[in-house]
Amino acid sequence: MSESIVDIINAVREKKLSVEEAVLKIKKEPFADIGFAKIDLHRGVRQGAAEVIFGAGKTPEQICGIIETMLANSQNSILITRLVPDSADLISKNYKLNYYPEAKLGILGESLVSNSVGNIVVATGGTSDIPVAEEAALTAEFYGNKVIRLFDVG
């Protein structure tokens, strides 16, 4: 399991780790190289939200490997975009996946909590835009935002 930056800083404070060793750990720790993917485990620390899995072009086994690594590193809310139904079916056999076929989007765990104020409006001009709009709306909701959907307004 990956150490958190706070754990590393505490080890320096307790003189269990030198500053130089801490810097090396922080440089090395942000990524988990699992062969076919290099997962950014500290994106949540730097950006406020963990890495998203882009499902297009990945096998179900690769996606499961990424999920396993993220879960092992305390990233319990995972968003998977461009997820095809066959991959979603296989992933659902191993993990509790909420799959939204129209948006081709999967969510593991709970949506994040946000202190955002107001709403995000997702609007489409026609019905053919709805799948992409739904992907945007679900993504915004995953990050804790309130969404108003206005479809086929054009």
Secondary structure by P-SEA (a helix, b strand, c coil): ccccaaaaaaaaaaccccaaaaaaaaaacccccccccccccccccccccccccccccccaaaaaaaaaaaaaacccbbbbccccaaaaaaaaacccccccccccbbbccbbbbbcccbbbbbbbccccaaaaaaaaaaaaaaabbbbbbbcccc
